[in-house]
Amino acid sequence: MKWIPFIILWLPLVLFSQKTQEMLSAKRVTVGQTFTLNLSVSYSLDSNFSFVAPKDSLVCSRETSSNESIQAGAILRIIDFQDTTICDNRSCRWEGVFSLIALDTGNITLPSLPYLLTGQPHYFKPLTLQSSFVPEKSDVQIYDIYERFRTFPESPSNGIGQGVFFVLLACMLLIISAFIIWYFLRKNRKNLSAKPKSLLEQALLKIDTLEEKKLWITHEKEHYSELSSILKWFLSQLYGIHLLERTTTETMLLLRGKKLSKSKLQEVHELLDASDYVKFAKKSFREEDHLILTQRLRSFVLENSPTPENHD
């Protein structure tokens, strides 16, 4: 009997801890038709919710008429995305609306979009829709396009004029050919003399260039976008995975699969989280914080770059 009050207190938290809803405005669309994808999450008031929407397109899979499953990129183009959060005394509800256009035909399965709830990753349920071309209408006639061409009379010429023309044309071709040969020989000579830079040299050069720009003074958001891109590029080259277009959540999931140490994962997460703090939360850092974060990125590159023996 003494557990009954605790059960009564915890029951609303359990009921409102998390509830997702996914809905399409249409299950059947035609290529070029605009439709919407509605996502919503209901969660308790003491939970923290985070969702980063894809920018240009949704990477989907589709099934053709031959029942062949094809992994395609940018099948659904994102036109617009709007979201809002409504809270009361007990819970909060987040709602997001994508405006989409189908660019291909077949049975299209949308991806399971990730979101964070109190630091834990979760996913929306995937939805399926059917996309097809606009059906042919029997009462609409298709007209052919007739093109008209204008003929010009041939200009009179003599044999001497034609001979001079061909001589000049041959000289121009020789000059152009000589220039092309000279250009490519010069380019190949530079490529042979230039020593390929190591991953460490390339990464430090990118960091030095970023520091010289001092974008945090005038364009702070652009500065942290480049900082996170340098870190993701370095990790992509180091571990052989593509991270440049990944969100912070997706990047951390892929790096955990590479079995990095907890200290490395924590350092990467803190650098990316600081960049997202400026890019998406529209917050600002002090000038000394900018220098500290840039120095932390430089130290991470120096500590994790392969040695020349391993690099070769």
MIDRENLO-918820 format. One record per residue (C-alpha): x, y, z; chain; residue in one letter; residue number from 1. Coordinates in Angstrom, 2 decimals. Example, Ala and Ser with C-alpha at 12.3 -4.5 7.8 and 13.67 -1.06 7.14 Angstrom:
MIDRENLO-918820
<rec c1="12.30" c2="-4.50" c3="7.80" ch="A" aa="a" i="1"/>
<rec c1="13.67" c2="-1.06" c3="7.14" ch="A" aa="s" i="2"/>
//
This chain:
MIDRENLO-918820
<rec c1="0.00" c2="0.00" c3="0.00" ch="A" aa="m" i="1"/>
<rec c1="2.87" c2="2.40" c3="0.67" ch="A" aa="k" i="2"/>
<rec c1="3.90" c2="2.25" c3="-3.04" ch="A" aa="w" i="3"/>
<rec c1="0.54" c2="3.53" c3="-4.28" ch="A" aa="i" i="4"/>
<rec c1="1.39" c2="7.28" c3="-3.88" ch="A" aa="p" i="5"/>
<rec c1="4.63" c2="6.83" c3="-5.79" ch="A" aa="f" i="6"/>
<rec c1="2.84" c2="4.97" c3="-8.57" ch="A" aa="i" i="7"/>
<rec c1="0.27" c2="7.78" c3="-8.82" ch="A" aa="i" i="8"/>
<rec c1="3.05" c2="10.40" c3="-9.04" ch="A" aa="l" i="9"/>
<rec c1="5.06" c2="8.54" c3="-11.69" ch="A" aa="w" i="10"/>
<rec c1="2.11" c2="7.47" c3="-13.85" ch="A" aa="l" i="11"/>
<rec c1="1.71" c2="10.85" c3="-15.67" ch="A" aa="p" i="12"/>
<rec c1="5.44" c2="10.95" c3="-16.39" ch="A" aa="l" i="13"/>
<rec c1="5.29" c2="7.52" c3="-17.97" ch="A" aa="v" i="14"/>
<rec c1="2.22" c2="8.35" c3="-20.00" ch="A" aa="l" i="15"/>
<rec c1="3.64" c2="11.63" c3="-21.31" ch="A" aa="f" i="16"/>
<rec c1="7.29" c2="10.61" c3="-21.56" ch="A" aa="s" i="17"/>
<rec c1="7.25" c2="10.22" c3="-25.34" ch="A" aa="q" i="18"/>
<rec c1="4.64" c2="9.91" c3="-28.06" ch="A" aa="k" i="19"/>
<rec c1="5.42" c2="10.33" c3="-31.77" ch="A" aa="t" i="20"/>
<rec c1="3.14" c2="10.79" c3="-34.74" ch="A" aa="q" i="21"/>
<rec c1="4.04" c2="10.69" c3="-38.45" ch="A" aa="e" i="22"/>
<rec c1="1.59" c2="11.63" c3="-41.23" ch="A" aa="m" i="23"/>
<rec c1="1.69" c2="12.31" c3="-44.98" ch="A" aa="l" i="24"/>
<rec c1="-0.80" c2="14.64" c3="-46.63" ch="A" aa="s" i="25"/>
<rec c1="-1.12" c2="12.18" c3="-49.54" ch="A" aa="a" i="26"/>
<rec c1="-0.28" c2="8.51" c3="-50.03" ch="A" aa="k" i="27"/>
<rec c1="-0.30" c2="8.81" c3="-53.85" ch="A" aa="r" i="28"/>
<rec c1="1.44" c2="11.69" c3="-55.62" ch="A" aa="v" i="29"/>
<rec c1="2.63" c2="12.54" c3="-59.09" ch="A" aa="t" i="30"/>
<rec c1="6.12" c2="13.68" c3="-60.05" ch="A" aa="v" i="31"/>
<rec c1="6.39" c2="17.41" c3="-59.38" ch="A" aa="g" i="32"/>
<rec c1="3.41" c2="17.51" c3="-57.00" ch="A" aa="q" i="33"/>
<rec c1="3.89" c2="19.24" c3="-53.64" ch="A" aa="t" i="34"/>
<rec c1="2.85" c2="17.39" c3="-50.47" ch="A" aa="f" i="35"/>
<rec c1="3.64" c2="17.62" c3="-46.75" ch="A" aa="t" i="36"/>
<rec c1="5.18" c2="15.38" c3="-44.11" ch="A" aa="l" i="37"/>
<rec c1="3.95" c2="16.12" c3="-40.58" ch="A" aa="n" i="38"/>
<rec c1="6.00" c2="14.96" c3="-37.58" ch="A" aa="l" i="39"/>
<rec c1="5.17" c2="15.47" c3="-33.92" ch="A" aa="s" i="40"/>
<rec c1="6.55" c2="14.39" c3="-30.54" ch="A" aa="v" i="41"/>
<rec c1="4.84" c2="14.70" c3="-27.17" ch="A" aa="s" i="42"/>
<rec c1="7.16" c2="14.49" c3="-24.17" ch="A" aa="y" i="43"/>
<rec c1="7.29" c2="15.36" c3="-20.51" ch="A" aa="s" i="44"/>
<rec c1="8.06" c2="18.89" c3="-19.36" ch="A" aa="l" i="45"/>
<rec c1="11.37" c2="17.92" c3="-17.76" ch="A" aa="d" i="46"/>
<rec c1="12.76" c2="16.37" c3="-20.96" ch="A" aa="s" i="47"/>
<rec c1="14.96" c2="18.11" c3="-23.53" ch="A" aa="n" i="48"/>
<rec c1="14.06" c2="17.71" c3="-27.21" ch="A" aa="f" i="49"/>
<rec c1="16.36" c2="18.37" c3="-30.21" ch="A" aa="s" i="50"/>
<rec c1="15.77" c2="17.85" c3="-33.95" ch="A" aa="f" i="51"/>
<rec c1="18.01" c2="18.95" c3="-36.84" ch="A" aa="v" i="52"/>
<rec c1="16.12" c2="18.95" c3="-40.15" ch="A" aa="a" i="53"/>
<rec c1="17.85" c2="17.91" c3="-43.41" ch="A" aa="p" i="54"/>
<rec c1="18.49" c2="20.90" c3="-45.68" ch="A" aa="k" i="55"/>
<rec c1="17.96" c2="20.06" c3="-49.35" ch="A" aa="d" i="56"/>
<rec c1="16.54" c2="16.56" c3="-49.75" ch="A" aa="s" i="57"/>
<rec c1="15.50" c2="13.35" c3="-48.02" ch="A" aa="l" i="58"/>
<rec c1="17.56" c2="10.28" c3="-48.90" ch="A" aa="v" i="59"/>
<rec c1="14.96" c2="7.59" c3="-49.58" ch="A" aa="c" i="60"/>
<rec c1="14.70" c2="4.09" c3="-50.99" ch="A" aa="s" i="61"/>
<rec c1="12.25" c2="3.19" c3="-53.71" ch="A" aa="r" i="62"/>
<rec c1="10.83" c2="0.02" c3="-55.19" ch="A" aa="e" i="63"/>
<rec c1="10.31" c2="-0.03" c3="-58.96" ch="A" aa="t" i="64"/>
<rec c1="7.68" c2="-1.90" c3="-60.93" ch="A" aa="s" i="65"/>
<rec c1="10.08" c2="-4.85" c3="-61.15" ch="A" aa="s" i="66"/>
<rec c1="10.13" c2="-5.07" c3="-57.31" ch="A" aa="n" i="67"/>
<rec c1="13.76" c2="-3.99" c3="-57.28" ch="A" aa="e" i="68"/>
<rec c1="14.75" c2="-1.96" c3="-54.22" ch="A" aa="s" i="69"/>
<rec c1="16.99" c2="0.98" c3="-55.16" ch="A" aa="i" i="70"/>
<rec c1="18.84" c2="3.24" c3="-52.74" ch="A" aa="q" i="71"/>
<rec c1="18.57" c2="6.72" c3="-54.24" ch="A" aa="a" i="72"/>
<rec c1="19.68" c2="10.18" c3="-53.22" ch="A" aa="g" i="73"/>
<rec c1="17.47" c2="13.27" c3="-53.38" ch="A" aa="a" i="74"/>
<rec c1="14.31" c2="11.48" c3="-54.49" ch="A" aa="i" i="75"/>
<rec c1="12.26" c2="13.88" c3="-52.35" ch="A" aa="l" i="76"/>
<rec c1="13.27" c2="17.52" c3="-52.66" ch="A" aa="r" i="77"/>
<rec c1="12.70" c2="19.70" c3="-49.58" ch="A" aa="i" i="78"/>
<rec c1="11.00" c2="23.00" c3="-50.44" ch="A" aa="i" i="79"/>
<rec c1="10.38" c2="24.28" c3="-46.92" ch="A" aa="d" i="80"/>
<rec c1="10.46" c2="23.22" c3="-43.27" ch="A" aa="f" i="81"/>
<rec c1="8.66" c2="24.83" c3="-40.33" ch="A" aa="q" i="82"/>
<rec c1="8.50" c2="23.67" c3="-36.70" ch="A" aa="d" i="83"/>
<rec c1="7.04" c2="24.85" c3="-33.41" ch="A" aa="t" i="84"/>
<rec c1="6.86" c2="23.74" c3="-29.76" ch="A" aa="t" i="85"/>
<rec c1="3.83" c2="24.12" c3="-27.48" ch="A" aa="i" i="86"/>
<rec c1="4.04" c2="23.48" c3="-23.72" ch="A" aa="c" i="87"/>
<rec c1="1.55" c2="23.42" c3="-20.86" ch="A" aa="d" i="88"/>
<rec c1="1.90" c2="22.62" c3="-17.17" ch="A" aa="n" i="89"/>
<rec c1="2.38" c2="18.89" c3="-17.73" ch="A" aa="r" i="90"/>
<rec c1="3.99" c2="18.23" c3="-21.13" ch="A" aa="s" i="91"/>
<rec c1="5.32" c2="19.69" c3="-24.38" ch="A" aa="c" i="92"/>
<rec c1="4.49" c2="18.95" c3="-27.99" ch="A" aa="r" i="93"/>
<rec c1="6.87" c2="19.57" c3="-30.91" ch="A" aa="w" i="94"/>
<rec c1="5.51" c2="19.70" c3="-34.45" ch="A" aa="e" i="95"/>
<rec c1="7.47" c2="19.90" c3="-37.70" ch="A" aa="g" i="96"/>
<rec c1="6.13" c2="20.19" c3="-41.26" ch="A" aa="v" i="97"/>
<rec c1="8.18" c2="19.41" c3="-44.40" ch="A" aa="f" i="98"/>
<rec c1="6.99" c2="20.60" c3="-47.84" ch="A" aa="s" i="99"/>
<rec c1="8.26" c2="18.02" c3="-50.35" ch="A" aa="l" i="100"/>
<rec c1="8.27" c2="17.28" c3="-54.09" ch="A" aa="i" i="101"/>
<rec c1="8.70" c2="13.81" c3="-55.57" ch="A" aa="a" i="102"/>
<rec c1="11.30" c2="13.64" c3="-58.36" ch="A" aa="l" i="103"/>
<rec c1="11.02" c2="9.95" c3="-59.26" ch="A" aa="d" i="104"/>
<rec c1="8.45" c2="7.19" c3="-59.58" ch="A" aa="t" i="105"/>
<rec c1="7.86" c2="4.01" c3="-57.62" ch="A" aa="g" i="106"/>
<rec c1="7.01" c2="3.01" c3="-54.06" ch="A" aa="n" i="107"/>
<rec c1="9.12" c2="5.44" c3="-52.02" ch="A" aa="i" i="108"/>
<rec c1="10.01" c2="4.72" c3="-48.38" ch="A" aa="t" i="109"/>
<rec c1="10.97" c2="7.77" c3="-46.38" ch="A" aa="l" i="110"/>
<rec c1="13.93" c2="7.51" c3="-43.97" ch="A" aa="p" i="111"/>
<rec c1="13.65" c2="7.20" c3="-40.21" ch="A" aa="s" i="112"/>
<rec c1="14.61" c2="10.74" c3="-39.20" ch="A" aa="l" i="113"/>
<rec c1="16.58" c2="10.94" c3="-35.90" ch="A" aa="p" i="114"/>
<rec c1="15.93" c2="13.21" c3="-32.93" ch="A" aa="y" i="115"/>
<rec c1="17.31" c2="13.53" c3="-29.41" ch="A" aa="l" i="116"/>
<rec c1="15.23" c2="13.29" c3="-26.24" ch="A" aa="l" i="117"/>
<rec c1="17.17" c2="14.09" c3="-23.06" ch="A" aa="t" i="118"/>
<rec c1="20.41" c2="13.21" c3="-24.87" ch="A" aa="g" i="119"/>
<rec c1="19.17" c2="9.80" c3="-26.10" ch="A" aa="q" i="120"/>
<rec c1="18.72" c2="9.20" c3="-29.88" ch="A" aa="p" i="121"/>
<rec c1="15.29" c2="8.18" c3="-31.17" ch="A" aa="h" i="122"/>
<rec c1="13.80" c2="7.82" c3="-34.64" ch="A" aa="y" i="123"/>
<rec c1="10.49" c2="8.63" c3="-36.32" ch="A" aa="f" i="124"/>
<rec c1="8.73" c2="5.76" c3="-38.04" ch="A" aa="k" i="125"/>
<rec c1="9.35" c2="5.47" c3="-41.81" ch="A" aa="p" i="126"/>
<rec c1="6.39" c2="6.14" c3="-44.09" ch="A" aa="l" i="127"/>
<rec c1="5.71" c2="4.92" c3="-47.62" ch="A" aa="t" i="128"/>
<rec c1="4.04" c2="6.65" c3="-50.56" ch="A" aa="l" i="129"/>
<rec c1="3.52" c2="5.87" c3="-54.25" ch="A" aa="q" i="130"/>
<rec c1="4.80" c2="8.29" c3="-56.88" ch="A" aa="s" i="131"/>
<rec c1="3.91" c2="8.14" c3="-60.58" ch="A" aa="s" i="132"/>
<rec c1="3.94" c2="10.25" c3="-63.69" ch="A" aa="f" i="133"/>
<rec c1="0.94" c2="12.39" c3="-64.65" ch="A" aa="v" i="134"/>
<rec c1="-1.53" c2="10.03" c3="-66.41" ch="A" aa="p" i="135"/>
<rec c1="-2.21" c2="10.58" c3="-70.08" ch="A" aa="e" i="136"/>
<rec c1="-5.51" c2="12.32" c3="-70.90" ch="A" aa="k" i="137"/>
<rec c1="-7.38" c2="10.98" c3="-73.89" ch="A" aa="s" i="138"/>
<rec c1="-9.11" c2="14.27" c3="-74.72" ch="A" aa="d" i="139"/>
<rec c1="-5.90" c2="16.33" c3="-74.80" ch="A" aa="v" i="140"/>
<rec c1="-4.17" c2="16.49" c3="-78.19" ch="A" aa="q" i="141"/>
<rec c1="-0.38" c2="16.64" c3="-78.42" ch="A" aa="i" i="142"/>
<rec c1="0.86" c2="19.11" c3="-81.02" ch="A" aa="y" i="143"/>
<rec c1="4.17" c2="18.79" c3="-82.80" ch="A" aa="d" i="144"/>
<rec c1="6.55" c2="21.72" c3="-82.99" ch="A" aa="i" i="145"/>
<rec c1="7.37" c2="22.90" c3="-86.48" ch="A" aa="y" i="146"/>
<rec c1="10.66" c2="24.72" c3="-86.88" ch="A" aa="e" i="147"/>
<rec c1="11.38" c2="27.13" c3="-89.68" ch="A" aa="r" i="148"/>
<rec c1="14.88" c2="27.89" c3="-90.92" ch="A" aa="f" i="149"/>
<rec c1="16.11" c2="30.90" c3="-92.82" ch="A" aa="r" i="150"/>
<rec c1="18.48" c2="30.26" c3="-95.73" ch="A" aa="t" i="151"/>
<rec c1="21.17" c2="32.81" c3="-96.53" ch="A" aa="f" i="152"/>
<rec c1="22.60" c2="33.28" c3="-100.02" ch="A" aa="p" i="153"/>
<rec c1="26.19" c2="32.24" c3="-100.50" ch="A" aa="e" i="154"/>
<rec c1="28.60" c2="35.16" c3="-100.74" ch="A" aa="s" i="155"/>
<rec c1="30.73" c2="35.29" c3="-103.90" ch="A" aa="p" i="156"/>
<rec c1="34.39" c2="34.44" c3="-103.35" ch="A" aa="s" i="157"/>
<rec c1="37.43" c2="33.76" c3="-105.48" ch="A" aa="n" i="158"/>
<rec c1="40.26" c2="31.27" c3="-105.27" ch="A" aa="g" i="159"/>
<rec c1="42.80" c2="33.75" c3="-103.87" ch="A" aa="i" i="160"/>
<rec c1="40.52" c2="34.74" c3="-100.99" ch="A" aa="g" i="161"/>
<rec c1="39.90" c2="31.11" c3="-100.07" ch="A" aa="q" i="162"/>
<rec c1="43.64" c2="30.36" c3="-100.12" ch="A" aa="g" i="163"/>
<rec c1="44.45" c2="33.21" c3="-97.75" ch="A" aa="v" i="164"/>
<rec c1="41.66" c2="32.13" c3="-95.43" ch="A" aa="f" i="165"/>
<rec c1="42.95" c2="28.54" c3="-95.18" ch="A" aa="f" i="166"/>
<rec c1="46.53" c2="29.73" c3="-94.58" ch="A" aa="v" i="167"/>
<rec c1="45.40" c2="31.98" c3="-91.72" ch="A" aa="l" i="168"/>
<rec c1="43.26" c2="29.18" c3="-90.30" ch="A" aa="l" i="169"/>
<rec c1="46.22" c2="26.77" c3="-90.37" ch="A" aa="a" i="170"/>
<rec c1="48.43" c2="29.34" c3="-88.57" ch="A" aa="c" i="171"/>
<rec c1="45.82" c2="29.90" c3="-85.88" ch="A" aa="m" i="172"/>
<rec c1="45.48" c2="26.14" c3="-85.33" ch="A" aa="l" i="173"/>
<rec c1="49.27" c2="25.77" c3="-85.02" ch="A" aa="l" i="174"/>
<rec c1="49.44" c2="28.59" c3="-82.48" ch="A" aa="i" i="175"/>
<rec c1="46.56" c2="27.16" c3="-80.43" ch="A" aa="i" i="176"/>
<rec c1="48.09" c2="23.64" c3="-80.52" ch="A" aa="s" i="177"/>
<rec c1="51.49" c2="24.97" c3="-79.41" ch="A" aa="a" i="178"/>
<rec c1="49.88" c2="26.87" c3="-76.51" ch="A" aa="f" i="179"/>
<rec c1="47.93" c2="23.79" c3="-75.36" ch="A" aa="i" i="180"/>
<rec c1="51.07" c2="21.62" c3="-75.44" ch="A" aa="i" i="181"/>
<rec c1="53.06" c2="24.25" c3="-73.52" ch="A" aa="w" i="182"/>
<rec c1="50.31" c2="24.63" c3="-70.90" ch="A" aa="y" i="183"/>
<rec c1="50.02" c2="20.90" c3="-70.17" ch="A" aa="f" i="184"/>
<rec c1="53.80" c2="20.40" c3="-70.07" ch="A" aa="l" i="185"/>
<rec c1="54.09" c2="23.26" c3="-67.57" ch="A" aa="r" i="186"/>
<rec c1="51.21" c2="21.88" c3="-65.49" ch="A" aa="k" i="187"/>
<rec c1="52.67" c2="18.35" c3="-65.39" ch="A" aa="n" i="188"/>
<rec c1="56.07" c2="19.78" c3="-64.40" ch="A" aa="r" i="189"/>
<rec c1="54.48" c2="21.56" c3="-61.44" ch="A" aa="k" i="190"/>
<rec c1="52.59" c2="18.44" c3="-60.40" ch="A" aa="n" i="191"/>
<rec c1="55.77" c2="16.36" c3="-60.48" ch="A" aa="l" i="192"/>
<rec c1="57.78" c2="18.89" c3="-58.50" ch="A" aa="s" i="193"/>
<rec c1="55.06" c2="19.45" c3="-55.87" ch="A" aa="a" i="194"/>
<rec c1="55.31" c2="17.01" c3="-52.99" ch="A" aa="k" i="195"/>
<rec c1="51.93" c2="15.66" c3="-51.84" ch="A" aa="p" i="196"/>
<rec c1="51.00" c2="17.01" c3="-48.43" ch="A" aa="k" i="197"/>
<rec c1="50.21" c2="14.71" c3="-45.53" ch="A" aa="s" i="198"/>
<rec c1="46.85" c2="14.65" c3="-43.76" ch="A" aa="l" i="199"/>
<rec c1="48.36" c2="16.58" c3="-40.83" ch="A" aa="l" i="200"/>
<rec c1="49.77" c2="19.31" c3="-43.11" ch="A" aa="e" i="201"/>
<rec c1="46.47" c2="19.70" c3="-44.96" ch="A" aa="q" i="202"/>
<rec c1="44.45" c2="19.91" c3="-41.73" ch="A" aa="a" i="203"/>
<rec c1="46.81" c2="22.45" c3="-40.11" ch="A" aa="l" i="204"/>
<rec c1="46.75" c2="24.56" c3="-43.30" ch="A" aa="l" i="205"/>
<rec c1="42.94" c2="24.65" c3="-43.16" ch="A" aa="k" i="206"/>
<rec c1="43.01" c2="25.67" c3="-39.48" ch="A" aa="i" i="207"/>
<rec c1="45.62" c2="28.40" c3="-40.15" ch="A" aa="d" i="208"/>
<rec c1="43.50" c2="29.77" c3="-43.00" ch="A" aa="t" i="209"/>
<rec c1="40.42" c2="29.80" c3="-40.74" ch="A" aa="l" i="210"/>
<rec c1="42.31" c2="31.69" c3="-38.03" ch="A" aa="e" i="211"/>
<rec c1="43.61" c2="34.26" c3="-40.52" ch="A" aa="e" i="212"/>
<rec c1="40.08" c2="35.05" c3="-41.72" ch="A" aa="k" i="213"/>
<rec c1="38.90" c2="35.92" c3="-38.17" ch="A" aa="k" i="214"/>
<rec c1="35.31" c2="35.31" c3="-39.22" ch="A" aa="l" i="215"/>
<rec c1="34.13" c2="35.16" c3="-35.60" ch="A" aa="w" i="216"/>
<rec c1="34.33" c2="38.97" c3="-35.53" ch="A" aa="i" i="217"/>
<rec c1="31.90" c2="39.63" c3="-38.40" ch="A" aa="t" i="218"/>
<rec c1="30.40" c2="36.28" c3="-39.45" ch="A" aa="h" i="219"/>
<rec c1="30.41" c2="34.05" c3="-36.36" ch="A" aa="e" i="220"/>
<rec c1="27.99" c2="31.47" c3="-37.81" ch="A" aa="k" i="221"/>
<rec c1="30.15" c2="31.03" c3="-40.94" ch="A" aa="e" i="222"/>
<rec c1="33.25" c2="30.65" c3="-38.75" ch="A" aa="h" i="223"/>
<rec c1="31.78" c2="27.72" c3="-36.80" ch="A" aa="y" i="224"/>
<rec c1="30.38" c2="26.16" c3="-39.95" ch="A" aa="s" i="225"/>
<rec c1="33.93" c2="26.03" c3="-41.35" ch="A" aa="e" i="226"/>
<rec c1="35.33" c2="24.82" c3="-38.03" ch="A" aa="l" i="227"/>
<rec c1="32.93" c2="21.86" c3="-37.88" ch="A" aa="s" i="228"/>
<rec c1="33.58" c2="21.13" c3="-41.59" ch="A" aa="s" i="229"/>
<rec c1="37.36" c2="20.95" c3="-40.97" ch="A" aa="i" i="230"/>
<rec c1="36.81" c2="18.51" c3="-38.08" ch="A" aa="l" i="231"/>
<rec c1="34.41" c2="16.33" c3="-40.10" ch="A" aa="k" i="232"/>
<rec c1="36.76" c2="16.37" c3="-43.11" ch="A" aa="w" i="233"/>
<rec c1="39.70" c2="15.30" c3="-40.92" ch="A" aa="f" i="234"/>
<rec c1="37.70" c2="12.45" c3="-39.36" ch="A" aa="l" i="235"/>
<rec c1="36.42" c2="11.36" c3="-42.80" ch="A" aa="s" i="236"/>
<rec c1="39.99" c2="11.14" c3="-44.14" ch="A" aa="q" i="237"/>
<rec c1="41.28" c2="9.45" c3="-40.97" ch="A" aa="l" i="238"/>
<rec c1="38.63" c2="6.71" c3="-40.66" ch="A" aa="y" i="239"/>
<rec c1="37.44" c2="6.34" c3="-44.26" ch="A" aa="g" i="240"/>
<rec c1="33.84" c2="7.49" c3="-43.72" ch="A" aa="i" i="241"/>
<rec c1="31.88" c2="10.39" c3="-45.19" ch="A" aa="h" i="242"/>
<rec c1="30.81" c2="12.85" c3="-42.48" ch="A" aa="l" i="243"/>
<rec c1="30.66" c2="16.25" c3="-44.23" ch="A" aa="l" i="244"/>
<rec c1="26.90" c2="16.14" c3="-44.85" ch="A" aa="e" i="245"/>
<rec c1="26.08" c2="14.35" c3="-41.58" ch="A" aa="r" i="246"/>
<rec c1="24.44" c2="15.92" c3="-38.54" ch="A" aa="t" i="247"/>
<rec c1="26.17" c2="15.85" c3="-35.16" ch="A" aa="t" i="248"/>
<rec c1="24.00" c2="12.94" c3="-34.00" ch="A" aa="t" i="249"/>
<rec c1="24.71" c2="10.89" c3="-37.14" ch="A" aa="e" i="250"/>
<rec c1="28.43" c2="11.69" c3="-36.90" ch="A" aa="t" i="251"/>
<rec c1="28.66" c2="10.45" c3="-33.32" ch="A" aa="m" i="252"/>
<rec c1="26.78" c2="7.24" c3="-34.16" ch="A" aa="l" i="253"/>
<rec c1="29.19" c2="6.48" c3="-37.03" ch="A" aa="l" i="254"/>
<rec c1="32.26" c2="7.25" c3="-34.90" ch="A" aa="l" i="255"/>
<rec c1="31.04" c2="4.96" c3="-32.12" ch="A" aa="r" i="256"/>
<rec c1="30.98" c2="2.21" c3="-34.72" ch="A" aa="g" i="257"/>
<rec c1="34.71" c2="2.83" c3="-35.27" ch="A" aa="k" i="258"/>
<rec c1="35.28" c2="2.07" c3="-31.54" ch="A" aa="k" i="259"/>
<rec c1="36.99" c2="5.35" c3="-30.66" ch="A" aa="l" i="260"/>
<rec c1="38.00" c2="5.94" c3="-27.07" ch="A" aa="s" i="261"/>
<rec c1="35.62" c2="7.79" c3="-24.77" ch="A" aa="k" i="262"/>
<rec c1="37.99" c2="10.77" c3="-24.53" ch="A" aa="s" i="263"/>
<rec c1="38.13" c2="11.17" c3="-28.34" ch="A" aa="k" i="264"/>
<rec c1="34.37" c2="10.83" c3="-28.68" ch="A" aa="l" i="265"/>
<rec c1="33.84" c2="13.40" c3="-25.93" ch="A" aa="q" i="266"/>
<rec c1="36.25" c2="15.90" c3="-27.54" ch="A" aa="e" i="267"/>
<rec c1="34.59" c2="15.53" c3="-30.99" ch="A" aa="v" i="268"/>
<rec c1="31.12" c2="15.88" c3="-29.47" ch="A" aa="h" i="269"/>
<rec c1="32.06" c2="19.02" c3="-27.53" ch="A" aa="e" i="270"/>
<rec c1="33.57" c2="20.71" c3="-30.62" ch="A" aa="l" i="271"/>
<rec c1="30.59" c2="19.86" c3="-32.82" ch="A" aa="l" i="272"/>
<rec c1="28.12" c2="20.76" c3="-30.09" ch="A" aa="d" i="273"/>
<rec c1="29.77" c2="24.19" c3="-29.68" ch="A" aa="a" i="274"/>
<rec c1="29.49" c2="24.77" c3="-33.43" ch="A" aa="s" i="275"/>
<rec c1="25.81" c2="23.76" c3="-33.44" ch="A" aa="d" i="276"/>
<rec c1="25.30" c2="26.09" c3="-30.47" ch="A" aa="y" i="277"/>
<rec c1="26.19" c2="29.05" c3="-32.70" ch="A" aa="v" i="278"/>
<rec c1="24.79" c2="27.79" c3="-36.03" ch="A" aa="k" i="279"/>
<rec c1="21.38" c2="26.64" c3="-34.88" ch="A" aa="f" i="280"/>
<rec c1="20.76" c2="28.14" c3="-31.44" ch="A" aa="a" i="281"/>
<rec c1="22.01" c2="31.55" c3="-32.69" ch="A" aa="k" i="282"/>
<rec c1="24.13" c2="32.11" c3="-29.58" ch="A" aa="k" i="283"/>
<rec c1="27.50" c2="33.86" c3="-29.32" ch="A" aa="s" i="284"/>
<rec c1="30.84" c2="33.14" c3="-27.61" ch="A" aa="f" i="285"/>
<rec c1="33.40" c2="35.48" c3="-26.16" ch="A" aa="r" i="286"/>
<rec c1="36.57" c2="36.16" c3="-28.16" ch="A" aa="e" i="287"/>
<rec c1="38.72" c2="34.07" c3="-25.81" ch="A" aa="e" i="288"/>
<rec c1="36.29" c2="31.16" c3="-26.28" ch="A" aa="d" i="289"/>
<rec c1="36.78" c2="31.35" c3="-30.06" ch="A" aa="h" i="290"/>
<rec c1="40.55" c2="31.06" c3="-29.64" ch="A" aa="l" i="291"/>
<rec c1="40.22" c2="28.20" c3="-27.14" ch="A" aa="i" i="292"/>
<rec c1="37.94" c2="26.17" c3="-29.45" ch="A" aa="l" i="293"/>
<rec c1="40.26" c2="26.70" c3="-32.42" ch="A" aa="t" i="294"/>
<rec c1="43.25" c2="25.62" c3="-30.31" ch="A" aa="q" i="295"/>
<rec c1="41.33" c2="22.52" c3="-29.15" ch="A" aa="r" i="296"/>
<rec c1="40.71" c2="21.60" c3="-32.79" ch="A" aa="l" i="297"/>
<rec c1="44.42" c2="22.05" c3="-33.57" ch="A" aa="r" i="298"/>
<rec c1="45.42" c2="19.89" c3="-30.58" ch="A" aa="s" i="299"/>
<rec c1="42.96" c2="17.17" c3="-31.59" ch="A" aa="f" i="300"/>
<rec c1="44.45" c2="17.08" c3="-35.11" ch="A" aa="v" i="301"/>
<rec c1="48.03" c2="16.95" c3="-33.80" ch="A" aa="l" i="302"/>
<rec c1="47.23" c2="14.15" c3="-31.32" ch="A" aa="e" i="303"/>
<rec c1="45.26" c2="11.96" c3="-33.75" ch="A" aa="n" i="304"/>
<rec c1="47.11" c2="12.42" c3="-37.07" ch="A" aa="s" i="305"/>
<rec c1="48.88" c2="9.29" c3="-38.34" ch="A" aa="p" i="306"/>
<rec c1="52.66" c2="9.17" c3="-38.19" ch="A" aa="t" i="307"/>
<rec c1="54.59" c2="9.28" c3="-41.52" ch="A" aa="p" i="308"/>
<rec c1="55.23" c2="5.51" c3="-41.29" ch="A" aa="e" i="309"/>
<rec c1="51.51" c2="4.74" c3="-40.77" ch="A" aa="n" i="310"/>
<rec c1="50.48" c2="7.34" c3="-43.30" ch="A" aa="h" i="311"/>
<rec c1="52.61" c2="5.78" c3="-46.03" ch="A" aa="d" i="312"/>
//
